[in-house]
Amino acid sequence: MSQENAAQTVEIQSRIQLNDIEPTAFQAMLGLEGYLNDSGLDSTLKSLIKIKASMINKCAFCIEMHSDHAQKHGETVPRMLAVAAWEESPLFSERERVVLALTEELTRVSIEGLTDTTYKKSLEVLGEKTLMQCIMQVATINTWNRIALATKMVYSGR
């Protein structure tokens, strides 16, 4: 490692891990992931939700893990980077834009909650079942973000 890289390295302190201290809680979270994997929710939408919420929450572990996973499943780097400014980007479909707006509002729920405008548009474009699946995906990734941030998880999957 060069001196420049060494100077930029953040020291990560060891903290408790959910799966070690509370394996039942960890299994419950994995149960939500199992539900979402079996739900039929489009993998592109799941990836966009995970990346966007993780960006908002500044969860490096989840951004790195879900970007890596999305890229392995065909997502492009330009689109993943554009998630940060999706409203200005032509790279997303109407369906994806609705999901990104939904993700932003639910992740920042204390600001305005889910606005009627976004809810109605989401229901119109996604339908009831997909909307509920997206809400569950947003809720799940936000919980994972909080766990990863609280325990200072570091992604080492590359």
Summary of the structure (lengths in Angstrom):
residues: 158
radius of gyration: 16.6
end to end distance: 17.1
largest distance: 53.8
contacts: 421
relative contact order: 0.17
helix: 75%
strand: 0%
